[in-house]
Amino acid sequence: MKKPPVLIKALVMSVAFASLSAAAHADSTVPARPDTATSKMAGKDFGRLSADGVSAFNDVSLARLAIFEGKTDEAAKLIADAQVSLGKAKTDDAVFTKAESDLHPPPQLALKLRGITASSMPAVAWIPVDADIVLDETVKATPEKAAALVTAKKSLEKGEGAKSLEAIKIASLAVDYTVALAPLAQTSADVDDANTLMTKHDYYDASQSLKKAEDGIRYDQIIDVAGVKSQPDTASNKEH
């Protein structure tokens, strides 16, 4: 598994994950999740990213940087590579179809996207390109739980979703899971536009098309992914 996209990881860390758990409980309008069906889905798909999608967004991010630095030939190559990766991503088994209105973004990101009306959007194909887990703020952060969270995060970063989820369950960690999603068709169209603009030497608008692809990222969050809070109290859960 390639490293997560530099741009997406930075966006998620700065906007969402640094204060994700606090935001999730500060907004009383956010419903407690997951229900049984969601939990089963999370267990199956936990941590599964699109390798080609990750590669494409790496290239998109680096292409914008190359354009900014005047390295247009390098940017053109990166954009072409992103097109190839997105083409391959169409057959990725990580792709799923869902209406944007059915996604559950963390409250802080929901506010960021407030001007976008998702309710009128039809179901589209999404590719997961980044993910992270954060300890629920209501859980007492003992050294053991902190160590388990570090282990789970490392496994997630390596693309070992099952191993990460196992560590979460064994340690009875109440953690929130958020995945960054890119709309496949729209992202492909934006990157194709960027490629066309590059051939016309319209580098500014090409960069803006790439930015549009980056801005198309959406987020879906599952609170308490392992369903720890819904389980009967045990010795490990009585800490909080």
C-alpha positions in Angstrom: 0.0 0.0 0.0 1.4 3.4 -1.0 1.5 6.2 1.5 -1.7 8.2 1.7 -1.9 11.3 -0.4 0.1 14.2 1.0 -2.6 16.7 0.4 -5.5 14.6 1.8 -3.5 13.6 4.9 -2.6 17.2 5.6 -6.2 18.3 5.1 -7.6 15.6 7.3 -5.1 16.2 10.1 -5.4 20.0 10.1 -9.2 20.3 9.6 -10.6 17.2 11.2 -8.6 14.6 13.0 -6.7 16.9 15.4 -10.0 17.7 17.1 -12.3 15.1 15.7 -13.5 13.4 18.9 -14.1 16.8 20.6 -16.1 18.1 17.6 -18.2 14.9 17.4 -19.5 15.3 20.9 -19.7 19.1 20.9 -22.5 19.0 18.2 -25.6 17.5 19.8 -27.2 17.1 16.4 -24.8 14.3 15.4 -26.6 11.0 16.0 -24.8 8.2 17.9 -23.7 5.5 15.5 -23.2 2.8 14.4 -26.3 0.7 14.2 -25.9 -3.1 13.7 -25.8 -2.9 9.9 -23.3 -0.1 9.9 -21.1 -2.0 12.3 -21.0 -5.0 10.1 -20.2 -2.9 7.1 -17.4 -1.1 9.0 -15.9 -4.5 10.1 -15.8 -5.7 6.5 -14.5 -2.5 4.8 -12.5 -1.0 7.7 -9.3 0.6 6.4 -9.7 -0.6 2.9 -8.5 2.1 0.5 -8.2 2.3 -3.2 -4.4 2.0 -4.0 -5.0 3.5 -7.4 -7.1 6.3 -5.9 -4.4 7.0 -3.4 -1.8 7.1 -6.2 -3.9 9.4 -8.3 -4.3 12.0 -5.5 -0.6 11.9 -4.7 0.0 12.8 -8.4 -2.7 15.5 -8.3 -1.2 17.1 -5.3 2.3 16.9 -6.7 1.2 18.2 -10.1 -0.3 21.4 -8.5 3.0 21.9 -6.7 4.9 21.4 -9.9 2.8 23.9 -11.8 3.3 26.5 -8.9 7.1 25.9 -9.3 7.0 26.3 -13.0 7.8 22.7 -13.7 5.1 22.2 -16.3 6.6 19.2 -18.0 6.8 17.4 -14.7 3.2 18.5 -13.9 2.0 17.2 -17.3 3.5 13.8 -16.6 2.0 13.6 -13.1 -1.5 14.5 -14.5 -1.1 11.8 -17.1 -0.2 9.3 -14.4 -3.2 10.4 -12.3 -5.4 9.7 -15.3 -4.1 6.2 -15.7 -4.5 5.5 -11.9 -8.1 6.8 -12.0 -8.8 4.6 -15.0 -7.6 1.6 -13.0 -9.6 2.6 -10.0 -12.8 2.1 -11.8 -12.4 -1.7 -11.3 -11.2 -1.4 -7.7 -13.2 -3.5 -5.3 -12.9 -0.7 -2.8 -15.3 1.4 -4.9 -18.8 1.7 -3.6 -22.0 3.6 -4.7 -23.8 5.9 -2.3 -25.6 9.3 -2.3 -23.6 12.1 -0.8 -26.5 12.9 1.5 -26.0 9.5 3.1 -22.5 10.2 4.2 -21.8 11.3 7.8 -19.0 13.8 7.8 -17.5 14.8 11.1 -19.2 18.0 12.4 -16.2 20.2 11.8 -16.0 19.2 8.2 -19.8 19.3 7.9 -19.6 23.0 8.7 -16.8 23.5 6.1 -19.1 21.9 3.5 -22.3 23.7 4.7 -22.8 25.6 1.4 -23.0 22.4 -0.6 -26.4 20.8 -1.0 -25.8 17.1 -1.0 -29.5 16.1 -0.6 -30.3 16.6 -4.3 -27.3 14.6 -5.5 -27.9 11.1 -6.9 -25.8 8.1 -5.8 -22.3 8.1 -7.2 -19.3 5.9 -7.1 -16.7 6.8 -4.5 -13.1 5.7 -4.0 -11.7 5.7 -0.4 -8.3 7.5 -0.5 -7.5 8.1 3.2 -8.7 7.1 6.6 -7.9 7.6 10.3 -9.1 6.7 13.8 -9.4 8.8 16.9 -10.0 7.9 20.5 -13.5 9.0 21.7 -13.1 11.9 24.1 -15.4 10.2 26.7 -12.9 7.3 27.1 -10.3 7.5 29.8 -7.0 7.5 27.9 -5.0 5.0 29.9 -1.5 4.0 28.9 -2.8 0.7 27.7 -5.5 2.2 25.5 -3.1 4.8 24.1 -0.6 2.0 23.2 -3.4 0.0 21.5 -4.5 3.1 19.6 -0.9 3.6 18.3 -0.8 0.0 17.2 -4.2 0.3 15.5 -3.1 3.5 13.7 0.1 1.9 12.4 -1.8 -1.0 11.1 -4.3 1.3 9.4 -1.5 3.3 7.8 -0.1 0.0 6.3 -3.4 -0.8 4.8 -3.9 -3.6 7.4 -7.5 -2.8 8.2 -8.4 -6.2 9.7 -5.4 -6.1 12.0 -6.2 -2.5 13.1 -9.8 -3.4 13.9 -8.7 -6.4 15.8 -6.4 -4.3 18.0 -9.3 -1.9 18.6 -11.7 -4.7 19.7 -9.2 -6.5 21.9 -8.4 -3.3 23.8 -12.2 -2.4 23.9 -11.4 1.0 22.4 -14.2 3.4 21.6 -12.8 5.0 18.5 -14.3 7.0 15.7 -13.3 6.1 12.2 -13.3 8.6 9.3 -12.6 7.8 5.7 -11.9 10.4 2.9 -13.8 9.7 -0.3 -13.4 11.0 -3.9 -16.3 10.9 -6.4 -14.7 8.8 -9.1 -16.5 10.2 -12.2 -16.2 13.8 -11.2 -12.5 13.4 -10.1 -11.7 11.8 -13.4 -13.4 14.6 -15.3 -11.5 17.3 -13.4 -8.2 15.6 -14.0 -9.1 15.1 -17.7 -9.9 18.8 -17.9 -6.5 19.6 -16.3 -4.8 17.5 -18.9 -6.5 19.3 -21.8 -5.7 22.7 -20.3 -2.0 21.7 -19.9 -1.8 20.9 -23.6 -3.1 24.5 -24.3 -0.4 25.8 -21.9 -3.2 27.2 -19.7 -1.4 26.3 -16.5 -3.4 28.4 -14.1 -6.7 26.9 -15.1 -5.2 23.4 -15.1 -4.2 23.9 -11.5 -7.7 25.1 -10.7 -9.1 21.9 -12.3 -6.8 19.9 -10.0 -7.9 22.0 -7.1 -11.5 21.2 -8.0 -10.7 17.5 -7.8 -9.1 18.0 -4.4 -12.1 20.0 -3.2 -14.4 17.2 -4.2 -13.2 15.0 -1.3 -15.9 14.1 1.1 -15.8 12.4 4.5 -17.8 9.6 6.1 -17.5 8.9 9.8 -18.5 6.0 12.0 -18.7 6.7 15.7 -17.5 3.9 18.0 -16.6 1.7 15.1 -16.1 -1.4 17.3 -19.5 -0.9 19.1 -17.8 -0.7 22.5 -20.3 1.6 24.0 -23.2 -0.6 23.1 -21.6 -3.6 24.9 -22.3 -4.5 28.6 -19.9 -3.1 31.0 -16.7 -5.2 31.5 -13.7 -4.6 33.7 -12.0 -2.9 30.8 -14.9 -0.7 30.0 -15.6 0.4 33.6 -12.5 2.7 33.4 -14.7 5.5 31.8 
